[in-house]
Amino acid sequence: MSHATTNKSKRISTASILAASFILYAGRRVGWHAQAAEALRYDRALVAYGDLNLDSQLGTKVLYARLRNGAEDVCSSMDGRNLFLKRLWQSCFDEAVAAAVVQVNQPGLTALHNHTVNRLKGDR
């Protein structure tokens, strides 16, 4: 398999999981709040990482930042000032990042994600 083909398949897989995560989450929330349902859009983010060395700590950190940025983009339609929308956005973001980390399936990325989540839980 060529590098270009490998890079493309990595981008598609990550985008698919981000989109699927958002769609599943949005589907669960639609019944809970009609106003939020009107604002929902099925966005997706393509996160390319074929250029990164995931065996290195730097490559893993860069990918994690890209996944978080992609999740922010995917969940941006839920961003708002009221508490319900803030919670909805945070849940969408958390689930999208977690699903993307699982899809990539790299031990270093999983460890970084778990460390970040545990650290953030202590701050909340």
Buried (B, 14 or more C-beta within 10 A) or exposed (E): EEEEEEBEEBBEBBBBBBBBBBBEBBEEBEEEEEEBEEBBEEBBBBBBBEEBEBEEEEBBBBBBEBBBEBBBBBBBBBBBEEEBBEEBBEBBBBBBBBBBBEBBEBEBBBEBBEEBBEEEEEEE
